[in-house]
């Protein structure tokens, strides 16, 4: 089982959004994923810059910022 998969809550470790929580929206290949967080915009990111948490949430590819916020709140990270 892969650690970085759809719905996994991660912490960003590099860049201007470092230490923000995000959710993996879609895993593109072995080295990149589409992520989005409350402060972090939806973007393609290297999985080397993500620290996975044990939490997984149910999220859709067409989710909005409100859905992301609600999912992170339900995971207890906000």
C-alpha positions in Angstrom: 0.0 0.0 0.0 1.3 3.4 -1.0 1.6 6.1 1.7 0.8 8.9 -0.7 -2.6 8.1 -2.2 -5.9 9.8 -2.9 -7.4 11.3 0.3 -4.3 11.2 2.4 -3.7 14.1 4.6 -0.1 15.4 4.4 2.0 18.2 5.7 4.0 20.2 3.2 7.7 20.3 4.1 9.1 22.7 1.5 8.2 26.0 -0.2 6.1 29.0 0.9 3.4 26.8 2.2 5.8 24.7 4.4 4.1 23.2 7.5 0.6 23.6 6.1 -1.7 20.6 5.9 -3.0 19.5 2.6 -5.0 16.6 1.1 -3.9 14.6 -1.9 -6.5 15.0 -4.6 -4.9 12.8 -7.2 -1.7 10.9 -7.5 -0.2 11.5 -10.9 2.8 9.1 -11.0 5.4 7.7 -8.6 6.9 11.1 -7.9 4.1 13.8 -8.1 0.6 14.4 -6.8 -2.1 17.1 -7.0 -2.6 18.5 -3.5 -4.7 21.3 -2.0 -5.0 22.8 1.4 -6.7 25.7 3.1 -3.7 28.1 2.6 -2.1 26.0 -0.2 -3.6 26.4 -3.6 -4.3 23.3 -5.7 -1.1 22.4 -7.5 1.2 19.6 -8.7 3.8 18.8 -6.0 6.6 16.4 -5.6 5.9 13.7 -3.1 9.4 14.4 -1.7 7.9 17.6 -0.3 5.1 15.9 1.5 5.0 14.3 4.9 2.1 11.8 5.1 -0.1 11.6 8.3 -2.0 8.5 9.3 -5.3 10.3 8.5 -7.2 9.6 5.2 -10.4 11.5 4.2 -13.0 10.9 1.5 -12.4 13.6 -1.1 -13.5 14.0 -4.7 -11.4 15.4 -7.6 -13.9 18.2 -8.1 -13.9 19.3 -4.4 -13.9 23.0 -3.5 -12.0 24.9 -0.8 -15.0 24.5 1.5 -14.9 20.7 1.0 -11.1 20.7 1.8 -11.7 22.9 4.9 -14.5 20.6 6.1 -12.4 17.5 5.5 -9.4 18.9 7.4 -11.7 20.0 10.3 -13.2 16.5 10.5 -9.7 15.1 10.6 -9.0 17.3 13.6 -6.2 19.3 12.0 -7.8 22.8 12.2 
